[in-house]
């Protein structure tokens, strides 16, 4: 199988897992604030990833730490937004990175994309609008989520740039994940201490319900260790524009999770929107996109 196809499959797994994290984060946001959730999530991830610092190369440390700081800001804003808006709206606005990524690339990186990829972006955005159309006015939670989407788009583009600059000697995805998890754990620790309350809130963890602990372990292990590693590996083989279109499937998987776990139904408009997003992904693969770099298999 071609390296790009393998990369797409890895990113698809990433997107499936992301779609299942919204109910978990919504559950936790009712009991913990955003910084606490991030700290717990990536401390759990570090229990697994910390040994990978042994033998880590300098570029892996530098790129991983820088990417981890970008990801930290994106996660922080997304969880703060999720606490103030519905999970559906949060998923929809997060999915807009399918449009934000190419806009940033064109404005600041002098990129040009063919009409097929632009058409796929429009299809994905229309599909998300059909899935999550709501009459409620725009709120602070939506604004925070949109800011998160911008930082996550920067993260996607930075991963692509990392792959381009290190193509001669590709960085190891597991080491990159370890460096990113460390940066996120340290950043959340610093901000928690800066709030003045210290780490006294850890004493309240004993009162968390069993389902909250399950959600934390799920976020820390599968949604952090596995997903961050797979994304770093996959984006060494897939350009940022195509990656963003794959990530546009996140609201689809979020809606399927809500249907399976919460009994929520999409209706005909929602089903049509989901089908349109899937069609956008397929359409985007019909012609090669301009790429800055793809790492060797």
N, C-alpha and C positions, 0 to 999 in steps of 0.2 A: 504494500500500500504506500502511496506517495506520502512524503513527510507532511505536506499541507493537509491531506485528508486526516492523517493521524492527529495533527494539531487541532483541526476542526472538531474531531471526536472528543478530544480532551476538553476543549472549551465548551462543548455541549454538555458534558458531565458537570463542569463547573456551573453552568447556567441552571441545570436541573437542581443541583444542591442549593444554589442561591434562592431559587423559587420556593424552596421548602423552609427557608430560614425566617420568612416574614412572620408566621404565627409564633415562632419561638421568640423572636425579638420583641414582638408585641406583648407577649406574656411577661417577659422579663422587664420591659420598660415600665410596667405597672408597679414593680417592686424595687427596681434599681435604676439609677440614672445612667446616662449614656457612658460616662467615663468608667463607672464601676463595671458595666457590662463588658466594655472593651478590655479593661484590665483583667477581669476574670477569664474572659475568652482566650486571651493570648498568653496569660500565665499557664493555663491548661495546655495550650499549644506548645509552649516552651518546655514543658516537662518531657515532651516527645522529641522536640527539635534541638534542644540545647547541645546534645553531644555532637551535632553536625558542625559546631563551630571549630571542632578539631580538624585541622587541615584545610580550613577555609581560605581561599585565595583573597588577596587584597581587593581586586575588582568586585568580587562577590560580596565582600563586606560593605564596600562603598555604595555600589548600586543597590544592594539589598536594603541598606539603612535608609538611603534617600527615598526609595520606593515605599518603604514602610512608613515614613513620615507622611507621604502623600496619601497612602491608604488610610492612615490613622485619621487624618482630617476628614476624608470622605466618609468613613464609618461613623465618626463622631457626629457629623452633621446629619447623616441619615437616621441615626437612632434618635437624635434630638427631634428630628422632624416626625419620626414615627410615633413619638409620644404625644404629638400634637395634631395628628391627622389620621385618617383611616389607613389600614394596611393596603387597601386597594389603590388609594391615591398615591401612597408612598411608592408602591410597586410601579405604577404608571409613570410618575415623574422620574423615578430612577431609570426606567427603561428608555427615557429620552436621550440617553448617551449615544443611542444609535444616530442621532442627529448632531449632538454636541461635538462628538469626536471629529467628524469631517469639517465642521465649521471652524474649530480651533486649528485643525491641520492646515486649512486653507488660509486662515488669517495670519498665523504665526510661523508656519513651517513651509509655506509656498508649495503646498501640495495641489494636485489637480486630479480629479476623479471622473471616470466616464459616466455617461448618462444612465447606464444600467444600474450602477451602484447608487446613484442619486434616486432613481426610481424605486429601488429596493428600500431605501431610507424612508421615502414618502409612504410607501405601502406599510412599512412597519409602524410608523407614527399614526397613520389612519387606523390601523388595526388596534393599537393600544387605546386610541380615543374611543373606538367602538366598545372595547372591553370594559373600560373604566369611566365611561361618561357619567358624571354626577352633576346635580344642579347646585350643590353647595358652593358658596363663594370661595375664592382662593384665600388661604389662611397662612399664618406664620409657619406651620408645619410644612406646608407645600413649598414655601420659600427656602426653608432650611434644606429640604430634600433636593430642590433644584441646585442650590449651592453645592451640595454633596455630589450631584451628578457632574458638575463642572470639574470638581477635583478628581472624580473617578475617571472622567475622560482624559484628564492630564496624566493620570496613572497608566491608562491603557496606551497612550502615546509614548510615555516614558519607557514602558516595557518594550515597545517596538524600537525605540531609539537605542535602548540597551542592547537588544539583539543585533542591531545594525553595527554598533561600535565594537561589539565583541565577537563578530562573526568568525574571525580567524581562530578564536579559542572560546567557544560558547561557554557561558557560565552554567554551573550546575543548579538545576531548579530546586533541589532539596536544600542546598546551602543558601540560595537566595531566600527561600521560605524561612529558614532559621534566622537570617539577618532581619527580615521584615518583621517577624514575630517579636524579636528582641526590641526593635525600634518602637513598635507599637506598645509593648508592655512598658518600656521606659517612659515614653511620652505620656501615657495615661497615668503613670505613677507620679511624674513631676506635676502634672496638672491637678491631680487629686490632692497632693501635699500643698500645692499653692492655694487651694480653696480654703485652707485653714482648719479643716476638720480632721486632717491627718488620715490615718487608715483605721480609725476607730469603728468605721462602718462595717468592718469585717466581722465584728462580733454579732451583727444581725444576721449573718449568713445561716446561722443555726436555725433561724425561723423560716427559712425558705422551704416551700413545699417541694415534694418529691418531683412534681412535673417541672418545676423551675430548675432543679438540678439536672434533670434529663436534658432540658433545653440547653443549659450551659455546657454540658459535656458534648452534646451534639455540635454546638457552635464551635467549641474549642478544638475538637478532634476532626470531625468530618469537614465542617465548613471553614476551618482555618488551616489545619495541617495539610489535608488532602487537596483542598480547593486552591489555596495559595500556591502550592507546589505545581499542580496541574496547569494553572493559569500561566505561571512563569515558563513552564515547559511548552505549552501550546502556543504562546505568543512568540516564541522563537521561530515558529514555523508558519504563522498566519499573520498577515498585516493588520494594522489597527482598524482599518475600515471594515474588513470582513469580521474581525473579532467583535466590533460593536454591533454588527447585524446579528451575530450569534447571540450576543448578550441581550438583544431585543426580545428574545424568547423568554426572558426571565418572568415578565408578567403572566405569560401563558402558564408556566409551571406554578407560579404563585396562585393563580386562579384555580388550577387543578388541585393544589394542596388545600385551598379553602373549601373546595367542593368535597374533597375526600374526608377532611377532618372536621369541618365546620358545617357541612351541609349547604353551603352557599351555591346558588346556581347563576349561570351567566345569562341565560336567555339567548334568543336568536342573534341579537346584536353582538353579544359577547362571544358566542361561538364563531360568528362571521369574522370578528376582529382577530380571534386566535388563529383562524385559518389564513387570514391575510398576512399575519406575521410569519407564519410558517412558509407561505408562498414567497414572501420577501426574501427569506433566507435561501430558498431554492433558486429564486431568480438571480440572486447575487452571485451564485456559483456558475452562471451560464457563460461568463466571460471573465477573463483574468483581470484583476485590478492592478493599478500601478503600485509598486511596492518599493520601499526603501531598502529592505533587507529581509532575508529569511535564512535562518541558521541551517546548516547542514544537518542531515538526519543523525 
